[in-house]
Amino acid sequence: MSPAWTGCVGIVVMLVLFATRMPVAFAMTVVGTAGFAVLISPSASLGMLARSLYTTFASYDLSTVPLFVLMGQLAFNAGISRRLFACAYRFLGHVHGGLAMATVVSCTAFGAVCGSSPATAATMATVAFPEMKRFGYRNRLAAGAVAAGGGLGMIMPPSVVLIVYGVLTQQSIGALFVAGILPAILITLLFLVAIAWVCWRDPSLGPPGERSSWAERLRSLGGLVDIVVVFGVVMTGLFRGWFTPTEAAAVGAFAVLVLGVLQRQLTVALILKSVHETLRTSTMVLFLVAGATVFGKFLAVTRIPFDVAGWIGGLALPPVLILAVIVAVYFVGGCFMDSLALVMLTIPVFYPVVTGLGYDPIWFGVLIVLVTEMGVITPPVGINVYVVYGVITGMRELITLEAIFRGIVPFLVAVLVGIVLITVWPEIVLVLPRWLHP
């Protein structure tokens, strides 16, 4: 059997393992290790497995993940996420779907101090889902808004995926972060439109909540101070070169810790709880990255990604159509692989093709983040969906994966619209970096 056919068989086997409810990280690791053994040798496969696991958990660049997760957990236990949701609820909660809109806005703001998509989804599921259920929201909209909104943590800087992209392509992390701000706001607005549309079609999905007075709304704005302070510290330090992305994550976590202690919101018990939850979440994310890395090396041996890239680069098509094919590859790949692992595997292949077509590398980085955001909510991997499912079932709420996946469909359409908009008008991405770096 040829390497390409072996790769196809491996993909099918992995899908079967997903269907048996084997953890995604384990399924990718098993298939990747077995496939590598078939194509190379058992001893080489075991060596590859050991190196992949070690390099993932010992990676300096990936140390941003636990630090950003710690920042998010400290922010959650300090009440920042609750205050964000309360502020957004005061302004939006009285309309149909208003609580879901407040959840999306809160996810965008919380992503500014978290940087991790699964951590944002898990945190907002804990805060927002019970409130939506209290007002009679259907599971489909409530869970879908949390899962999709969590994906905004990938776009809103600081973003782990943008950091990895910057490291791989030698682009400015600060410029990438600044470039992600307007697209994050754009996708947030499109998500709000998607919620308004589905609630207009079926008002029972998101009944309106209580209307707040303007005095209550203005008082709730105080909950945004913490976010502005932490975001300002992280972004200013990164953009001025005061510290590296990993140091920025550490500084951000420390800033949240100091704010929480000064405001008497964080006790020793809550700090220890934050560390414990960080360990759990970071281990889950890193195991997913490690499993995706093992599976990615198996795919690399099959030559499937390189053959696809070579075929795309050799197409006699206009640049925009070649770009559309690359986006389609990322979308399909994101359905099966962790977004971070997919970026690490494919960027070295596609980056020269895209820059050779004349596209701006900063713009392409933001585009890739938008596309991979779809991967965190699409089956079969859909890590945000599984994270939200785990949090909700942990609260002893009855919900099915099917309901969550149905709920994210309008948000997928919104992301697609966003991709089209930044492709037609790339200045949406590039205006801030060019203004700050004339």
SULDA-V667710 format. One line per field, one symbol per residue. burial: # if it has 16 or more other C-alpha atoms within 10 Angstrom, else .. A space follows every 10 residues. Layout:
burial->???
This chain:
burial->..##.##..# #.###.##.. ...####### #######.#. ....#..##. .##..##... .######### ########## ########## ########## ########## ########## ########## ###..##### ########## ########## ######.... ########## ########## ######.##. ....#####. ......#..# ..##.##..# #..##.###. ..#.###### #######.## ....##...# #..##.##.. ##..###### ########## ##.###..#. .##.....#. .##.###.## ########## #######.## #.##....#. ########## ########## ########## ##........ #.###.##.# ##.##..##. .##..##### .##.....
